Amino acid sequence: MKSFDVPIIYRSPLISAIKKKRKEEDRMKKDFTPTLLDFGSLQIYLARHFGFCYGVENAIEIAFKTVEENPGKRIYLLSEMIHNPQVNADLMAHGIEFLQDTYGKQLIPFENLTPDDIVMIPAFGTTLEIEKKLNGMGIPTEKYNTTCPFVEKVWNRGEAIAKKNYTVVIHGKPKHEETRATFSRTAAHAPSVIVTDMNEAKKLAQYITGEKPADEFYSVFKGQYAPGFDVTKDLQRIGVVNQTTMLASDTQAIADYLKQVMVDTYKPADIEERFADTRDTLCYATNDNQTAVSAMLETKADLAIVVGGYNSSNTSHLVELCEEKLPTYFINNDSKILSAKEILHYHFHSKEELLTPDWLPAKKPVKILMTSGASCPDALVEGVIEKLITYFNTEKNIKQMKESFN
C-alpha cells in the first residue's frame, strides 16, 4: 500500500516500531490479538489496528502539500478535513480557513470566494450541488479533492446499482458530511433513503411489507429520502450501502435483515431480482479497526481508553464496542488525564465531558486496553501512554519499550 508524506509531529517512534514489527510478523493481517506493552505495574494492550487510515493520510498529505505549493494564495477547506481537533488546528495554523462547519452551516459565504482561491474537498467528500456551485464560480475542485478512495468506492457502487433500477438504502447518520455526500450522489441516479440504525431499518421494512400505510413514511423518514420518492413503488428493489465509518457489523446486519424481508415479501426465484449484493463497499480500515477492538476485548482488563476526536463517527463506534465490556474513557489527548485520581472524558451519548474520580484502580498490575480512531495521530496515543506511566513505578520508559520492538 502507498506510503504518505505525513508531518513528523503526527508520528510516534514507539507506535511506528510496534506497527512495523506486527506487520513483519503478520503480513496477511490474520492475527488480531493486541500488542502487550508490559511496564510491570502497568500493562497496556494496544489494538492490532488503530490510528491513521489510508484515506486520512492521503488527505493530510494533499492538504500540507497544497499549502507548501501555493504561497500567498487564499486556501480554504470546505469543512473539517478529518474529525480530529489537533489536525484541524494545525491546518488553521497554516492559514487554511473552513468554509462550513461539520453540519454544513456556512462560516464564510461562498460569495466571498474568487477564481484565484483554492478550495479543498475534505476526506468525507461533498455533495454534487456544492461541487457544481464551486465549479460554476471558476473554482476547480478536482485537483484539491482529498475524498477518501473508499468513500468514492461506495459512491461508485451506489451509482452502479442505481443504474440497475435498485433504490439505494444508505446506512449512515443523516447529518454527517459523508452521508450527505453519498446521498447527493445516489439520489442523482435513483430513489434513495437513509436509515440510521437497525431500528429505522425495521421501520422501513414495515413499508416494504405494507404493514404500515405508505403516507406515514414521509413523516417518519422526513429529511432522509430523495425528492420524488414514491414509497409504493421505490421499495420493491433495494440495495444497501453505508457511511464508511459506521459499525461494519451493523451495516451487515441491516443488509441481511432487509434482504430477508425482501425474500419473505416477494419470494423471488433469484434474490438479485429484489436485493443487490453490496458487501464490497465496507471500508477495510473501519473493518480492521473494529475487528481489532473485538479481539482486544477478549483480554481481561480493568478499563479501556479510546483516543480520538469527539465528533469522529468511527471513533465513537470503537467506544461503543468497548463500553459493552468494561469501563471506557473517550479522550482526545493526554491533557484530559488530570491525575491518577481524575479523568475528564467525553460521553458521546449525551455529548458532554464528564469528570470521573478514582478511575485508575488501586491494584497491580493495572491492565488497560487502548485504541484510537482512524483520524487520530499516533503521537497522541504515545502521549497518553507517556502520561499513564508517570502514575506508576514502571520497569521501563517509553524509549526502552520502543527498543524492545526493534
N, C-alpha and C positions, 0 to 999 in steps of 0.2 A: 504494500500500500504506500502511496506517495507520502513523503515527509514534508513538513511545512516549516517555514521560517517564522517561528513564533518568538516574541520578545523573551529574553532570558529571565526577566523578572517573574514570568509565569511558571518557569521550570523549577523543579526541586531535585537536587542531586540525589537525595535519598530515594524519592519515588521513581526517578528515572532509572536508578540502579536496580530497584525491585522489579519494575516493569520489563527491563531488558533481560534480567535473569529468568523471569517467568516466561517470557516469550521464547527464549532459547530452549527452555525445558519443555515447552508445550506449544509448538508451532501450529498445531492443528486446533488449538483452543478448546480442548476437550476437558481440561481439568479446571473446574470452577471452585475448588477449595480456596479459602482465604490464605493470605500470607501472614504468618505469625511474626510480629516484632516483639521479641521477648526481652524486656528491660529488667526482668527479675520481679520486683514488687508490682510492676505494671506490665500487662500483656495486651498488646493491641493486635487485633486481627483485621487486616486490610482486605477488602473485597478484591477478588481476582481482576475485575474490570471496573474502572471508575475514571472520572475526570474527562478532559477534553476528548471529544469525538472528532471524526474526520471533518464533518460539516463546520464545527466550531473553529477548528484550527485553520481551515480554508478561509472562513470569514475574517478571522483576525489577521491572517497574512495579507489578504486583499486590502483590508482597512488601513493597516500601517504602511503598506507599500503605496497606497493611494496618497496618503499624507506626504510621504517622502518624495514622490514623483511630481507633486503639484504644489510647490511652494508659492505662497501668495494668493492661492485660489481659495474661494469660499467652498468648504466641504461640509455637506450635510449627510446625516443618516436619516432615512425615512422614519425609523423608530429605533428602539434599543437594538444594538447589533445582536446580542445574545442576552439571556436573562442572568447576568452576573454584575453586581454593582461595581466591583473593582475594575473589571474590564471596561465597562461603560464610562466610569470616571476617568480612566486613563485616556480613552478616546476623546473625551471632552477636554482633558488637559492638553491634548494635541491640537485643539482648535476645532474639533468636529462638533457641530450642533445637531440636535434632534428636531425633526420637523413635527413629529407626533409622539404621544406617549404610547404605552403598551396597548391601550384600548382604542387607539385611533383618534383620540382627541387632538385637535390641531394646536401645536405650541407656537409654530411660526407659519404664517399664512403662505400658501403656495404662490400667492401673488407677489411676494417679496423676492422670488427667485428670478434669475436671469439665465439665458442660454449658456453663459460662461461659468455658471455654478456647477458643482459636482454633487449629485445625489446618489448615495449608495443604498441599495436594497439590502435589508438585513437577512440573516440566515433563515428566518422563517418564511421569507418571500413576501409578496404583496399582491394586492388584487389587480385584476385586469383594468379596472376603472382607474386606479391610481397610476399604473404604468402608462395608460393611454393619455392621461392628463399631463404627466411629466413630458412624455414624448411630444405631445402637442405644443408644449411650451419651448420645444427645441432642446430639451434636456435628455440626452441619451441615457438609458438605464442598463443596457446590456453589458457594457464594459465594467461597470461598477456594481454588478449584481453578485451578492455573496450568498444567494439562496442555496441551501444545503442540497446536494445532488439527490439525497434520499427523499427529501420533500418533493423535488421535481419528479422523482420516480412515482410517487403517489399521484401527482397531477397527471402524468402520462397514462398511468393505469386507469385512473378515473375517466380520462378522456376516451380511452380505448373501449371501456365497457359502455360508456355513454353512446358511442357511435354504433353499438350493437343493440341499442334501444333498452338498456337497463337504466332504471332510476338509481342514482348514487346515494347511498346512505353513508354519511360521514360520522365516524365515532370521534368526537372531539369536544372541546369547550367552545361554545359559540362566539365568545368574545376574544379568544386567543388569536394572535396575529396569523399563525399558521392555518388555523381552521378557517378564518375569514378568507385567506388567500386561496385555499383549496376549494372552498365553497364557491368563490367567484369563478373559478376555472371550470368546475364541474357544471355549475348552473348555466354556463355559456353553451353547453352542449346537450344537457339533459336535465330532467326534473331532479332536484337534489333536496335532501333533508338531513339535518344534523341531529344525532342522538348523543346525549352527554354520558349516559351510563346504561347499565342493564335495565334499570327501572324504566327509562324512557324507551328502550328497545321493546320492552314488554307492552308499553302503551301503544307504540307504533304497530305492534302485531295485532292489536285489537281492531285496527282499521284495515289490516290485511285480511283478517278473517271475517270482518263485517260485524264483529261483536259490539263495536261502538258505532254510533251514527256518524257518517262521513263529515257532517258540518261541524262536529265538535273538534275535529283535527286542527282546524285553523286557529282556534284559541289555545288549545293545549300545546301546539308547536309554534306559537306566534314568534316570529323573528328567526325561525330555524328552517324555513322552507323557501324554495326558489319562487319567484313571481310566476303566476300561471299554474302553480302546482294543482293538479286535479287528483284528489285522493281516491276517487272512484276508479281511476284508470292507472295512475302512476305507481301503484304498489304491486302491480302484477308481475313485474320482472325487476329484481333488485340485485345490487352488489354492494359490498361493504368495503370502504377504505378508511384510513384513520389519520388522525393527527399523530405524527410520529413519536411524540413524547408521552403519549398515553401508555397505560399498562398494556403491554402486548398480550398478556393473558386475558385481560378484559375485552380487548378487541376481538380476539379469537373466540371468546365465549359468546359475545354478541353475534358474531358472524355465524357460529354454529347454531345458536338459538334461532335466528331469523331463517337460516337455511331449513331447519326442521319445521318451522312454521309454514314455509312455502311448500314443503313436501306434504305436510298434513292437510294443507288447504287445497292444493291443486293436484296432488298425486301425479306428478309428471313422470313420463316414461324415462326421460333424461333430465336430471336435476338442472342442467345448464339451460333448459328451456325457461327456468324461472329464477335461477340464482347463479351469479357469476363467481368464479373462483378468483379471489384476490389475495390469497395468503402471501404472495410475494411482495406485498407492499409494507410489511413490518420492517422497521429500521433495525439493522444489525446491532448498532450501538445501544439502542434502547433495550433490545432483547438481551444482549450480553450483560449489560449493567444490572438489569433486573434479575436475570438468572444467577449472576454472581452474588447478589444480595440474598436470594433464596438459599443458595448453597452456604453462604456465610452464616445464615441464621440457624444452621444445623449445629453450630458450635455453641456450647453453653457459655454464656457471658452474663455480666451484670447489667450492661446498658449498651446502647448504640449511639453513635454520633454521626450525623449526616451533615456534610458541609456543602453549601451552595446558595444561590440567590433565592430570596424568599418568594419571588414571583416566577420561579422556574418550575414549569409543569413536570418535567422529567424528574427533577429532584424531589418534588412533593410526593411522587409515586414511590420513590425509594423509601421515603419516610413512612408512607402508609404500610409498606411491606414490613418494615422494622417494628412499627407500633403494634403489629399483631402479636409479636412475640416477647417484647421486653421494653423497659423504659427507653425512650428515644428522644434525643435532643438535636433539634434542627438549628444550626447556627451558620452565619455567613462568613465568619472569620474568628480567629483566636481571641479577639478582644471581648467576645461575648462570654468567655470563661472568666468570670470575675475573680474567683478564688476556688480553693478546694471545697469551699462550703456553698458557693452560689454560682449559678449559671443563668444567663439571660438567653432564652431560646424562643424560636418562633413556633406558634401554634397555628398551622396553616388552615385549620378548620374554622377558627374564629378570627383569623387574620390579625393576630396581635402577638406581641412579645410577652413572654411570661418569665418571672423571676422565680426560680426553683431553688430552695435551700437543701443542704445535705444531699446533694446529687451524687457525690462520689462515696461509695460505701466504705465503711471503716473495716476493711479486711485486706488480706494479702494472699495471693496477688489479686489486684483488681483487673478484671477482664473486660475489655471494651471492643466492640465491633465498630468498624469505621468504613465509610464510603463517601463519595461526593458525586455531585451532578455532572452532566456532560458539558456544562459551561463553566465549571469551576476549575481555576488554575491549580496545578499540583502544589505550587508554592504555598497556597492557603492550607492545604492538608498537612504539609510539613510543619507549618506554623502552629497548627492545632496540636500536633504530636509534641512539638518542642515545648509548648505551654504546659501540656499534661505532665511531662516528665519532671517539671520543676516542683511538682507536688509529691514526688516520691523519691526515696533513696534508691536510685536506679543503679544497675550494674554497668550500663553502657550509656554513652551520649549519642547524639544524632550522627556525628562523624563516625564513631565506631560501629554503629549499626549499619551505616552505608557501606563501610569497608567489608562487612560480613557478607554483603551481597555481590561484591566484585569478584 
